[in-house]
């Protein structure tokens, strides 16, 4: 295996940093969405349990990407 040149290493750094920042942006957006949805979803589940009903998870891939 050959060593990468300084140019190749710098290009690799730019690629990695760009990918990391994009992933971080989407991860932070996901955290916000989870914070907006999950508490209400869990409250609904807990209310159903308190009323003697067991709610089942119903989700599909198409719904996740809508």
KOLLO-222348 format. One line per 5 residues: their letters; for each residue x, y, z of N, C-alpha, C. Coordinates in Angstrom, 3 decimals. Atoms other than C-alpha are relative to their C-alpha. Layout:
A) X/Y/Z/X/Y/Z/X/Y/Z ~ ...
END
This chain:
XXXXX) 0.857/-1.178/0.000/0.000/0.000/0.000/0.902/1.241/0.000 ~ -0.818/-1.215/0.081/1.367/3.412/-0.909/-0.529/1.081/0.939 ~ 0.408/-1.135/-0.821/1.307/6.511/1.253/-0.747/1.000/-0.869 ~ 0.728/-1.042/0.710/-1.131/9.209/0.272/0.855/1.267/-0.020 ~ -0.707/-1.277/0.089/0.220/12.538/-0.882/-0.646/0.997/0.954
XXXXX) 0.569/-1.053/-0.846/-0.328/15.719/1.122/-1.327/0.491/-0.577 ~ 1.234/-0.437/0.654/-2.977/16.747/-1.418/-1.111/-1.016/0.242 ~ 0.997/1.053/-0.237/-4.796/13.411/-1.075/-0.471/0.001/1.449 ~ 0.372/-0.039/-1.416/-4.709/13.651/2.708/-0.890/1.205/0.302 ~ 0.815/-1.192/-0.229/-6.084/17.197/2.650/-1.392/-0.176/-0.598
XXXXX) 1.294/0.269/0.641/-8.844/16.134/0.226/-0.828/-0.938/0.868 ~ 0.677/0.945/-0.884/-9.700/13.261/2.559/-0.531/0.714/1.243 ~ 0.445/-0.774/-1.165/-9.904/15.695/5.505/-1.251/0.821/-0.330 ~ 1.150/-0.804/0.408/-12.297/17.963/3.593/-1.225/-0.890/-0.154 ~ 1.102/0.945/0.193/-14.447/14.973/2.639/-0.567/-0.451/1.342
XXXXX) 0.452/0.499/-1.302/-14.598/13.637/6.188/-0.703/1.099/0.794 ~ 0.605/-1.100/-0.751/-15.346/17.033/7.728/-1.371/0.355/-0.567 ~ 1.276/-0.316/0.641/-18.102/17.742/5.205/-1.052/-1.038/0.349 ~ 0.952/1.069/-0.326/-19.752/14.368/5.761/-0.428/0.068/1.463 ~ 0.290/-0.068/-1.434/-19.518/14.760/9.537/-0.955/1.154/0.308
XXXXX) 0.866/-1.152/-0.246/-21.114/18.227/9.483/-1.420/-0.237/-0.518 ~ 1.330/0.317/0.536/-23.971/17.041/7.280/-0.723/-0.978/0.914 ~ 0.618/0.975/-0.909/-24.609/14.063/9.556/-0.411/0.663/1.312 ~ 0.322/-0.708/-1.238/-24.502/16.329/12.618/-1.246/0.862/-0.174 ~ 1.165/-0.847/0.263/-27.014/18.744/11.055/-1.275/-0.834/0.055
XXXXX) 1.199/0.841/0.022/-29.486/15.928/10.444/-0.253/-0.659/1.358 ~ 0.150/0.578/-1.337/-28.835/14.371/13.848/-0.644/1.006/0.957 ~ 0.582/-1.034/-0.857/-29.636/17.665/15.586/-1.461/0.257/-0.356 ~ 1.398/-0.163/0.415/-32.811/18.061/13.527/-0.840/-1.174/0.496 ~ 0.719/1.178/-0.496/-33.809/14.511/14.463/-0.239/0.110/1.505
XXXXX) 0.175/-0.186/-1.444/-33.234/15.298/18.147/-1.165/0.946/0.293 ~ 1.099/-0.942/-0.192/-35.610/18.256/17.868/-1.346/-0.645/-0.312 ~ 1.257/0.661/0.367/-38.270/16.212/16.089/-0.402/-1.030/1.048 ~ 0.274/0.988/-1.050/-37.984/13.432/18.667/-0.532/0.702/1.248 ~ 0.436/-0.746/-1.177/-38.341/15.995/21.458/-1.418/0.545/-0.176
XXXXX) 1.345/-0.527/0.264/-41.470/17.396/19.783/-1.068/-1.086/-0.032 ~ 0.982/1.065/0.207/-43.156/14.028/19.202/-0.026/-1.043/1.116 ~ -0.069/1.132/-0.924/-41.975/11.423/21.707/-0.746/0.214/1.319 ~ 0.732/-0.151/-1.268/-43.320/12.924/24.966/-1.514/-0.190/-0.154 ~ 1.435/0.166/0.219/-46.873/13.140/23.541/-0.349/-1.448/-0.311
XXXXX) 0.232/1.402/0.341/-46.597/9.647/22.109/0.033/-0.872/1.252 ~ -0.097/0.780/-1.239/-45.507/8.236/25.471/-1.152/0.311/0.949 ~ 1.174/-0.346/-0.813/-48.269/10.162/27.262/-1.233/-0.750/-0.488 ~ 1.135/0.721/0.576/-50.812/8.625/24.885/0.070/-1.486/0.364 ~ -0.189/1.408/-0.363/-49.365/5.166/25.551/-0.338/-0.212/1.478
XXXXX) 0.239/0.134/-1.442/-49.407/5.689/29.329/-1.487/0.164/0.343 ~ 1.440/-0.184/-0.227/-53.008/6.966/29.233/-0.769/-1.255/-0.389 ~ 0.673/1.226/0.438/-54.075/3.881/27.289/0.215/-1.115/1.021 ~ -0.300/1.023/-1.011/-52.352/1.601/29.826/-0.833/0.248/1.250 ~ 0.790/-0.344/-1.183/-54.081/3.457/32.672/-1.472/-0.365/-0.185
XXXXX) 1.386/0.367/0.310/-57.399/2.694/30.932/-0.132/-1.466/-0.397 ~ 0.064/1.438/0.238/-56.552/-0.990/30.549/0.170/-0.417/-1.449 ~ -0.217/0.329/1.409/-55.617/-0.857/26.861/1.507/-0.033/-0.284 ~ -1.398/0.070/0.420/-52.326/-1.887/25.327/0.085/0.432/-1.464 ~ -0.173/-0.472/1.370/-51.459/0.165/22.267/1.173/-0.735/-0.640
XXXXX) -1.073/0.659/0.727/-49.349/-1.521/19.621/0.667/0.991/-0.932 ~ -0.744/-0.845/0.927/-46.661/0.153/17.593/-0.385/-0.340/-1.417 ~ 0.339/0.197/1.410/-47.788/0.633/14.018/0.734/1.074/-0.787 ~ -0.771/-0.915/0.826/-45.289/2.212/11.695/0.503/-0.755/-1.208 ~ -0.561/0.654/1.168/-44.055/1.538/8.231/1.069/0.899/-0.611
XXXXX) -1.122/-0.710/0.585/-41.082/2.589/6.167/-0.465/1.208/-0.823 ~ 0.517/-1.103/0.819/-43.151/4.741/3.794/-0.385/1.191/0.882 ~ 0.399/-1.045/-0.942/-44.525/6.679/6.770/1.226/0.733/0.555 ~ -1.210/-0.587/-0.554/-41.018/7.266/8.097/0.653/0.996/-0.958 ~ -0.626/-0.871/0.985/-39.940/8.937/4.859/-0.984/0.962/-0.655
X) 1.017/-0.902/0.572/-43.117/10.918/4.208/0.290/1.433/0.386
END
